[in-house]
Amino acid sequence: MKTTISLSGTILRLYVITFLFFSANPIINIIIPLYSKSLGSSNAQIGIMMGSYVMTSMIFRPWAGKVVNAYGPQAILRVLLISNVLVLSLYTVVDVDWYFILRAAQGVATAFFSLALQMGIVDAMPEKERAQGISLYLLAGMLPTAIGPLVAYSLWDYGGMHAFAWTIIGIGLVSCMIGYQAQLPSRLSADLGNEKADSFRTQLSIMFTHRAFLVSCLVMLIASSVYGAMTTFVALFSEQIVIGHPGVFFMIQAGTMVILRFTFRKKLPSDGQWHAPLVVGLLLCMGIGSGLLSLASYGGAAVMYLASFLTGCGMALLYPILVTYLTFVLPRSVRNVLIGLFIAVSDLGSVFGNLVMGVVADRLSYSSMYFINALLTLITVGIVCIASFGLRKSPGKIR
């Protein structure tokens, strides 16, 4: 049986590097707040410290696309793996006041790493396998979030910061040793050899006239907001209504995402066409899931867990479908920059779900907040349905 490129030895190595690179982050997300709290840091200080990771990652993603486009994913990957070891090592020697800077540095590294890996994988894949490659990359990056918290609590209970230090340094060194010689073939630079490079400002300006990009960003913004509001507040909501268990909720959600991304990796569209029914169906899963969660106090734990399953379905497939579609329809001269901006929009959606929806929950209630998310999703479905007529005819600029 012929092995597909997305499961070849070279690409499997990239998935292993992805898993290792992201393995330190869920451990840090648990232990650093615990350690900082033990030293007297306030909740606000801890929140700013941990939030600096997402903010710098979001801000640097478009620029990361330009840098990856200029120097190629191979060189960027090597620099990042070495930088990752240095940053992780600094956690073991600096004072807690420096953790804000280290988290910000990790956010920058993540912005470049995700762009380098995703674009390197895309460039290495035949068009029919792009969706499968991206889906498996996302799966490798998500697995640490499923097992990392358990490892983190075990480390904290067993050896505290000493065990934490040895573990994250080990993760950084192993990822560097495995990844430094990894091959990231890139056809993009060769294809663009005779094309004049646009300025960074010109590349960004294209996003305002590209219908496919705008619609994809809107879908991802709302979906990430729904997902972010759930991951942040569902534990508090469950405690308030005394229904269900947050651990079971997250286990169902994460399990659904892992299973679907692996099971459907070969069936995701990789033809450059806008599959409106599929996108709308996944958005409806997100909207219905959020709506059901808002009714959990009436429907019980079964409704809460069904909401977890539906949102897991939506988030599992929306991102790889949209990224794969954009790799086909975006001009290659600006593809990396705009893909970086698209990922930044996904991060922005998570921030929106955390901050803005948190304010809504404070002013109204958790149930009302989740219901508002459901309404926003339905509005987005309507916009997608209207915009899809233009995308079927031409996935390029707005006429």
Solvent accessible surface area in square Angstrom, and as a share of the most:
residue,aa,sasa,rsa
1,M,229,1.02
2,K,185,0.78
3,T,89,0.52
4,T,42,0.24
5,I,74,0.38
6,S,0,0.00
7,L,56,0.28
8,S,33,0.21
9,G,58,0.56
10,T,62,0.36
11,I,3,0.02
12,L,78,0.39
13,R,90,0.33
14,L,0,0.00
15,Y,17,0.06
16,V,69,0.40
17,I,0,0.00
18,T,0,0.00
19,F,62,0.26
20,L,28,0.14
21,F,12,0.05
22,F,34,0.14
23,S,14,0.09
24,A,1,0.01
25,N,24,0.12
26,P,9,0.06
27,I,7,0.03
28,I,0,0.00
29,N,59,0.30
30,I,36,0.18
31,I,0,0.00
32,I,0,0.00
33,P,28,0.18
34,L,65,0.32
35,Y,57,0.22
36,S,0,0.00
37,K,102,0.43
38,S,78,0.51
39,L,100,0.50
40,G,65,0.62
41,S,18,0.11
42,S,50,0.32
43,N,113,0.58
44,A,69,0.54
45,Q,105,0.47
46,I,19,0.10
47,G,43,0.41
48,I,113,0.58
49,M,14,0.06
50,M,33,0.15
51,G,30,0.29
52,S,8,0.05
53,Y,26,0.10
54,V,50,0.29
55,M,79,0.35
56,T,25,0.15
57,S,2,0.01
58,M,26,0.12
59,I,112,0.57
60,F,66,0.28
61,R,17,0.06
62,P,15,0.09
63,W,118,0.41
64,A,0,0.00
65,G,0,0.00
66,K,66,0.28
67,V,23,0.13
68,V,2,0.01
69,N,39,0.20
70,A,73,0.57
71,Y,157,0.60
72,G,17,0.16
73,P,4,0.03
74,Q,42,0.19
75,A,49,0.38
76,I,20,0.10
77,L,0,0.00
78,R,70,0.26
79,V,94,0.54
80,L,14,0.07
81,L,0,0.00
82,I,81,0.41
83,S,39,0.25
84,N,8,0.04
85,V,21,0.12
86,L,111,0.55
87,V,20,0.12
88,L,0,0.00
89,S,34,0.22
90,L,75,0.37
91,Y,2,0.01
92,T,48,0.28
93,V,113,0.65
94,V,40,0.23
95,D,82,0.43
96,V,21,0.12
97,D,115,0.60
98,W,139,0.49
99,Y,3,0.01
100,F,92,0.39
101,I,91,0.46
102,L,10,0.05
103,R,4,0.01
104,A,16,0.13
105,A,37,0.29
106,Q,14,0.06
107,G,0,0.00
108,V,43,0.24
109,A,11,0.08
110,T,9,0.06
111,A,0,0.00
112,F,20,0.08
113,F,0,0.00
114,S,6,0.04
115,L,0,0.00
116,A,0,0.00
117,L,0,0.00
118,Q,5,0.02
119,M,1,0.00
120,G,0,0.00
121,I,0,0.00
122,V,1,0.00
123,D,7,0.04
124,A,14,0.11
125,M,0,0.00
126,P,43,0.27
127,E,100,0.45
128,K,160,0.68
129,E,14,0.06
130,R,21,0.08
131,A,1,0.01
132,Q,11,0.05
133,G,0,0.00
134,I,1,0.01
135,S,0,0.00
136,L,12,0.06
137,Y,7,0.03
138,L,25,0.13
139,L,18,0.09
140,A,9,0.07
141,G,16,0.15
142,M,24,0.11
143,L,64,0.32
144,P,1,0.01
145,T,78,0.45
146,A,54,0.42
147,I,89,0.45
148,G,4,0.03
149,P,45,0.28
150,L,135,0.67
151,V,61,0.35
152,A,0,0.00
153,Y,111,0.42
154,S,60,0.39
155,L,28,0.14
156,W,70,0.25
157,D,122,0.63
158,Y,193,0.73
159,G,30,0.28
160,G,19,0.18
161,M,44,0.19
162,H,130,0.58
163,A,14,0.11
164,F,0,0.00
165,A,17,0.13
166,W,170,0.60
167,T,36,0.21
168,I,0,0.00
169,I,41,0.21
170,G,28,0.27
171,I,25,0.12
172,G,0,0.00
173,L,83,0.41
174,V,60,0.34
175,S,0,0.00
176,C,24,0.14
177,M,138,0.62
178,I,56,0.28
179,G,0,0.00
180,Y,78,0.30
181,Q,101,0.45
182,A,0,0.00
183,Q,103,0.46
184,L,5,0.02
185,P,67,0.42
186,S,37,0.24
187,R,114,0.42
188,L,8,0.04
189,S,71,0.46
190,A,82,0.63
191,D,65,0.34
192,L,25,0.13
193,G,58,0.56
194,N,159,0.82
195,E,92,0.41
196,K,181,0.77
197,A,85,0.66
198,D,51,0.27
199,S,65,0.42
200,F,58,0.24
201,R,206,0.75
202,T,62,0.36
203,Q,6,0.03
204,L,44,0.22
205,S,53,0.34
206,I,31,0.16
207,M,37,0.17
208,F,134,0.56
209,T,63,0.37
210,H,5,0.02
211,R,54,0.20
212,A,0,0.00
213,F,3,0.01
214,L,68,0.34
215,V,10,0.06
216,S,0,0.00
217,C,14,0.08
218,L,51,0.25
219,V,0,0.00
220,M,1,0.00
221,L,49,0.24
222,I,18,0.09
223,A,0,0.00
224,S,3,0.02
225,S,3,0.02
226,V,1,0.00
227,Y,56,0.21
228,G,4,0.03
229,A,0,0.00
230,M,0,0.00
231,T,54,0.31
232,T,58,0.34
233,F,25,0.10
234,V,0,0.00
235,A,43,0.33
236,L,91,0.45
237,F,1,0.01
238,S,4,0.03
239,E,136,0.61
240,Q,113,0.50
241,I,34,0.17
242,V,131,0.75
243,I,37,0.19
244,G,34,0.32
245,H,108,0.48
246,P,34,0.21
247,G,38,0.36
248,V,50,0.29
249,F,0,0.00
250,F,65,0.27
251,M,129,0.58
252,I,48,0.24
253,Q,4,0.02
254,A,29,0.22
255,G,27,0.26
256,T,12,0.07
257,M,9,0.04
258,V,36,0.21
259,I,111,0.56
260,L,29,0.14
261,R,15,0.05
262,F,102,0.43
263,T,71,0.41
264,F,72,0.30
265,R,33,0.12
266,K,115,0.49
267,K,153,0.65
268,L,14,0.07
269,P,25,0.16
270,S,19,0.12
271,D,75,0.39
272,G,15,0.14
273,Q,113,0.50
274,W,23,0.08
275,H,63,0.28
276,A,6,0.04
277,P,105,0.66
278,L,65,0.32
279,V,1,0.01
280,V,22,0.13
281,G,32,0.31
282,L,12,0.06
283,L,0,0.00
284,L,60,0.30
285,C,31,0.18
286,M,0,0.00
287,G,3,0.03
288,I,91,0.46
289,G,0,0.00
290,S,0,0.00
291,G,14,0.14
292,L,39,0.19
293,L,0,0.00
294,S,6,0.04
295,L,95,0.47
296,A,0,0.00
297,S,48,0.31
298,Y,188,0.72
299,G,39,0.37
300,G,20,0.19
301,A,36,0.28
302,A,78,0.60
303,V,32,0.19
304,M,0,0.00
305,Y,51,0.20
306,L,84,0.42
307,A,0,0.00
308,S,0,0.00
309,F,93,0.39
310,L,30,0.15
311,T,0,0.00
312,G,0,0.00
313,C,17,0.10
314,G,0,0.00
315,M,18,0.08
316,A,0,0.00
317,L,18,0.09
318,L,0,0.00
319,Y,19,0.07
320,P,0,0.00
321,I,9,0.04
322,L,0,0.00
323,V,0,0.00
324,T,1,0.01
325,Y,10,0.04
326,L,0,0.00
327,T,4,0.02
328,F,50,0.21
329,V,24,0.14
330,L,6,0.03
331,P,56,0.35
332,R,123,0.45
333,S,26,0.17
334,V,1,0.00
335,R,4,0.02
336,N,3,0.01
337,V,1,0.01
338,L,0,0.00
339,I,0,0.00
340,G,0,0.00
341,L,29,0.14
342,F,0,0.00
343,I,10,0.05
344,A,6,0.04
345,V,26,0.15
346,S,17,0.11
347,D,25,0.13
348,L,80,0.40
349,G,0,0.00
350,S,36,0.23
351,V,21,0.12
352,F,69,0.29
353,G,0,0.00
354,N,54,0.28
355,L,115,0.57
356,V,64,0.37
357,M,5,0.02
358,G,11,0.10
359,V,84,0.48
360,V,30,0.17
361,A,11,0.09
362,D,123,0.64
363,R,193,0.70
364,L,109,0.54
365,S,42,0.27
366,Y,36,0.14
367,S,35,0.22
368,S,39,0.25
369,M,0,0.00
370,Y,0,0.00
371,F,108,0.45
372,I,53,0.27
373,N,1,0.00
374,A,8,0.06
375,L,81,0.40
376,L,54,0.27
377,T,0,0.00
378,L,89,0.44
379,I,104,0.53
380,T,3,0.02
381,V,17,0.10
382,G,32,0.31
383,I,77,0.39
384,V,0,0.00
385,C,57,0.34
386,I,133,0.67
387,A,11,0.09
388,S,1,0.00
389,F,131,0.54
390,G,21,0.20
391,L,5,0.03
392,R,140,0.51
393,K,177,0.75
394,S,32,0.21
395,P,51,0.32
396,G,20,0.19
397,K,118,0.50
398,I,85,0.43
399,R,230,0.84
